[in-house]
Amino acid sequence: MFIAMNRFQVIRGEEEAFEAVWKTRESYLDEVPGFVEFHLLRGPEAEDHTLFASHTVWRSKADFEAWTTSEAFRKAHAGAGDRKPLYIGPPRFEGFEVIQTVGASAPAG
């Protein structure tokens, strides 16, 4: 598995607008082979921003890389720079190969 994350320093007071962009956009992720799941994470607040991260799980790094060059990726990101600035600087990308996964055990019954 591969996890792709982008961190965003969202300007204080713009959190709801930032979340609305993500909740209302068409991601086209369900059209791409190897996509597993997506999470939008809200983190700690600082004086000038609130930390957010987009967290996407892929079957493999190759599947993620194929997404970044796909038509679905272009459609999902079309017009991304057209809005008023909601965050400080560009998003910071971080990619991770999954080394270990531990899941919850089924309850004894």
ChimeraX commands (.cxc) that place a marker at each C-alpha (Angstrom):
marker #1 position 0.00,0.00,0.00 radius 0.5
marker #1 position 0.96,3.65,-0.48 radius 0.5
marker #1 position -0.34,6.69,1.41 radius 0.5
marker #1 position -0.23,10.12,-0.24 radius 0.5
marker #1 position -0.68,13.17,1.97 radius 0.5
marker #1 position -0.83,16.89,1.31 radius 0.5
marker #1 position -0.60,19.27,4.26 radius 0.5
marker #1 position -2.32,22.64,4.09 radius 0.5
marker #1 position -1.86,25.61,6.42 radius 0.5
marker #1 position -5.36,27.05,6.17 radius 0.5
marker #1 position -5.68,30.72,7.06 radius 0.5
marker #1 position -7.54,31.17,10.36 radius 0.5
marker #1 position -11.17,32.00,9.64 radius 0.5
marker #1 position -11.12,30.17,6.27 radius 0.5
marker #1 position -11.54,26.64,7.66 radius 0.5
marker #1 position -15.23,26.29,6.71 radius 0.5
marker #1 position -14.59,27.57,3.17 radius 0.5
marker #1 position -11.65,25.17,2.77 radius 0.5
marker #1 position -13.73,22.22,3.99 radius 0.5
marker #1 position -16.60,23.19,1.67 radius 0.5
marker #1 position -14.28,23.13,-1.35 radius 0.5
marker #1 position -13.28,19.55,-0.56 radius 0.5
marker #1 position -16.78,18.35,0.37 radius 0.5
marker #1 position -18.41,19.71,-2.79 radius 0.5
marker #1 position -15.76,18.89,-5.40 radius 0.5
marker #1 position -15.82,15.87,-7.70 radius 0.5
marker #1 position -12.62,13.91,-7.06 radius 0.5
marker #1 position -13.00,11.26,-9.79 radius 0.5
marker #1 position -10.98,8.94,-7.52 radius 0.5
marker #1 position -13.50,6.13,-7.97 radius 0.5
marker #1 position -12.55,6.06,-11.67 radius 0.5
marker #1 position -8.90,5.22,-10.97 radius 0.5
marker #1 position -7.54,1.69,-10.50 radius 0.5
marker #1 position -5.82,1.14,-7.17 radius 0.5
marker #1 position -7.67,3.82,-5.18 radius 0.5
marker #1 position -8.62,2.55,-1.71 radius 0.5
marker #1 position -9.89,5.50,0.37 radius 0.5
marker #1 position -9.64,9.24,1.03 radius 0.5
marker #1 position -9.70,11.26,4.27 radius 0.5
marker #1 position -9.65,15.00,4.87 radius 0.5
marker #1 position -8.05,15.60,8.26 radius 0.5
marker #1 position -8.32,18.70,10.45 radius 0.5
marker #1 position -5.40,19.18,12.80 radius 0.5
marker #1 position -4.13,21.62,15.38 radius 0.5
marker #1 position -4.60,25.37,15.27 radius 0.5
marker #1 position -1.70,27.82,15.30 radius 0.5
marker #1 position -1.83,31.60,15.61 radius 0.5
marker #1 position -2.18,32.21,11.86 radius 0.5
marker #1 position -3.46,28.87,10.48 radius 0.5
marker #1 position -5.18,25.54,11.07 radius 0.5
marker #1 position -3.39,22.46,9.80 radius 0.5
marker #1 position -5.31,20.21,7.40 radius 0.5
marker #1 position -4.14,17.14,5.51 radius 0.5
marker #1 position -5.60,15.19,2.63 radius 0.5
marker #1 position -4.83,11.50,3.11 radius 0.5
marker #1 position -5.30,9.09,0.21 radius 0.5
marker #1 position -4.65,5.35,0.41 radius 0.5
marker #1 position -3.61,3.49,-2.74 radius 0.5
marker #1 position -3.03,-0.18,-3.48 radius 0.5
marker #1 position 0.52,0.69,-4.63 radius 0.5
marker #1 position 2.84,3.61,-5.34 radius 0.5
marker #1 position 2.52,2.81,-9.05 radius 0.5
marker #1 position -1.28,3.23,-8.80 radius 0.5
marker #1 position -0.81,6.64,-7.13 radius 0.5
marker #1 position 1.68,7.74,-9.79 radius 0.5
marker #1 position -0.71,6.64,-12.54 radius 0.5
marker #1 position -3.42,8.78,-10.89 radius 0.5
marker #1 position -1.18,11.87,-11.03 radius 0.5
marker #1 position -0.89,11.60,-14.82 radius 0.5
marker #1 position -4.50,10.59,-15.49 radius 0.5
marker #1 position -7.37,12.51,-17.04 radius 0.5
marker #1 position -9.27,12.00,-13.76 radius 0.5
marker #1 position -6.48,13.88,-11.92 radius 0.5
marker #1 position -6.64,16.77,-14.40 radius 0.5
marker #1 position -10.43,16.98,-14.05 radius 0.5
marker #1 position -10.28,16.85,-10.23 radius 0.5
marker #1 position -7.74,19.68,-10.06 radius 0.5
marker #1 position -9.16,21.92,-12.81 radius 0.5
marker #1 position -9.68,25.44,-11.52 radius 0.5
marker #1 position -7.96,24.74,-8.19 radius 0.5
marker #1 position -6.07,28.04,-8.33 radius 0.5
marker #1 position -9.10,30.13,-9.30 radius 0.5
marker #1 position -10.40,30.65,-5.76 radius 0.5
marker #1 position -9.31,33.26,-3.26 radius 0.5
marker #1 position -6.35,32.04,-1.23 radius 0.5
marker #1 position -7.50,29.81,1.61 radius 0.5
marker #1 position -4.11,28.58,2.76 radius 0.5
marker #1 position -0.58,29.82,3.35 radius 0.5
marker #1 position 1.90,28.75,0.67 radius 0.5
marker #1 position 1.61,25.63,-1.47 radius 0.5
marker #1 position 0.47,22.31,-0.02 radius 0.5
marker #1 position 3.29,20.11,1.25 radius 0.5
marker #1 position 3.26,16.63,-0.28 radius 0.5
marker #1 position 4.41,13.57,1.66 radius 0.5
marker #1 position 4.28,10.01,0.29 radius 0.5
marker #1 position 4.65,6.86,2.37 radius 0.5
marker #1 position 5.12,3.17,1.56 radius 0.5
marker #1 position 3.12,1.13,4.09 radius 0.5
marker #1 position 5.43,-1.17,6.04 radius 0.5
marker #1 position 2.96,-2.57,8.55 radius 0.5
marker #1 position -0.80,-2.48,9.06 radius 0.5
marker #1 position -2.52,-3.55,12.28 radius 0.5
marker #1 position -6.28,-3.84,12.32 radius 0.5
marker #1 position -8.80,-4.16,15.14 radius 0.5
marker #1 position -9.59,-7.69,16.27 radius 0.5
marker #1 position -13.13,-9.00,16.05 radius 0.5
marker #1 position -14.78,-8.92,19.48 radius 0.5
marker #1 position -14.99,-12.25,21.29 radius 0.5
marker #1 position -18.48,-13.56,21.14 radius 0.5
marker link #1:1,2 radius 0.2
marker link #1:2,3 radius 0.2
marker link #1:3,4 radius 0.2
marker link #1:4,5 radius 0.2
marker link #1:5,6 radius 0.2
marker link #1:6,7 radius 0.2
marker link #1:7,8 radius 0.2
marker link #1:8,9 radius 0.2
marker link #1:9,10 radius 0.2
marker link #1:10,11 radius 0.2
marker link #1:11,12 radius 0.2
marker link #1:12,13 radius 0.2
marker link #1:13,14 radius 0.2
marker link #1:14,15 radius 0.2
marker link #1:15,16 radius 0.2
marker link #1:16,17 radius 0.2
marker link #1:17,18 radius 0.2
marker link #1:18,19 radius 0.2
marker link #1:19,20 radius 0.2
marker link #1:20,21 radius 0.2
marker link #1:21,22 radius 0.2
marker link #1:22,23 radius 0.2
marker link #1:23,24 radius 0.2
marker link #1:24,25 radius 0.2
marker link #1:25,26 radius 0.2
marker link #1:26,27 radius 0.2
marker link #1:27,28 radius 0.2
marker link #1:28,29 radius 0.2
marker link #1:29,30 radius 0.2
marker link #1:30,31 radius 0.2
marker link #1:31,32 radius 0.2
marker link #1:32,33 radius 0.2
marker link #1:33,34 radius 0.2
marker link #1:34,35 radius 0.2
marker link #1:35,36 radius 0.2
marker link #1:36,37 radius 0.2
marker link #1:37,38 radius 0.2
marker link #1:38,39 radius 0.2
marker link #1:39,40 radius 0.2
marker link #1:40,41 radius 0.2
marker link #1:41,42 radius 0.2
marker link #1:42,43 radius 0.2
marker link #1:43,44 radius 0.2
marker link #1:44,45 radius 0.2
marker link #1:45,46 radius 0.2
marker link #1:46,47 radius 0.2
marker link #1:47,48 radius 0.2
marker link #1:48,49 radius 0.2
marker link #1:49,50 radius 0.2
marker link #1:50,51 radius 0.2
marker link #1:51,52 radius 0.2
marker link #1:52,53 radius 0.2
marker link #1:53,54 radius 0.2
marker link #1:54,55 radius 0.2
marker link #1:55,56 radius 0.2
marker link #1:56,57 radius 0.2
marker link #1:57,58 radius 0.2
marker link #1:58,59 radius 0.2
marker link #1:59,60 radius 0.2
marker link #1:60,61 radius 0.2
marker link #1:61,62 radius 0.2
marker link #1:62,63 radius 0.2
marker link #1:63,64 radius 0.2
marker link #1:64,65 radius 0.2
marker link #1:65,66 radius 0.2
marker link #1:66,67 radius 0.2
marker link #1:67,68 radius 0.2
marker link #1:68,69 radius 0.2
marker link #1:69,70 radius 0.2
marker link #1:70,71 radius 0.2
marker link #1:71,72 radius 0.2
marker link #1:72,73 radius 0.2
marker link #1:73,74 radius 0.2
marker link #1:74,75 radius 0.2
marker link #1:75,76 radius 0.2
marker link #1:76,77 radius 0.2
marker link #1:77,78 radius 0.2
marker link #1:78,79 radius 0.2
marker link #1:79,80 radius 0.2
marker link #1:80,81 radius 0.2
marker link #1:81,82 radius 0.2
marker link #1:82,83 radius 0.2
marker link #1:83,84 radius 0.2
marker link #1:84,85 radius 0.2
marker link #1:85,86 radius 0.2
marker link #1:86,87 radius 0.2
marker link #1:87,88 radius 0.2
marker link #1:88,89 radius 0.2
marker link #1:89,90 radius 0.2
marker link #1:90,91 radius 0.2
marker link #1:91,92 radius 0.2
marker link #1:92,93 radius 0.2
marker link #1:93,94 radius 0.2
marker link #1:94,95 radius 0.2
marker link #1:95,96 radius 0.2
marker link #1:96,97 radius 0.2
marker link #1:97,98 radius 0.2
marker link #1:98,99 radius 0.2
marker link #1:99,100 radius 0.2
marker link #1:100,101 radius 0.2
marker link #1:101,102 radius 0.2
marker link #1:102,103 radius 0.2
marker link #1:103,104 radius 0.2
marker link #1:104,105 radius 0.2
marker link #1:105,106 radius 0.2
marker link #1:106,107 radius 0.2
marker link #1:107,108 radius 0.2
marker link #1:108,109 radius 0.2
view
